[in-house]
Amino acid sequence: MLIITISKKLAKPVLRVSLVGILIQTSHSFFMSDAFDIHGAAGLVMLIMVVLIGVLLLFFAGKAISEAWLE
């Protein structure tokens, strides 16, 4: 999150890369391993929340750039 305050040009690309990393890790955990059997529905809900927060941070960075909060 520190990169957002340093440079508004890097805010969205860095968050996009972070979101891609989250999606890769999540897809590996639940589609290529037996994490659902180990963690159950609670683990699935937690991973969905992590992805949702990542998407919301990406939208927030876009809003902050458009509103010039990061000048």
Helices and strands as residue ranges (DSSP letters): H 2-6, H 8-31, H 35-66
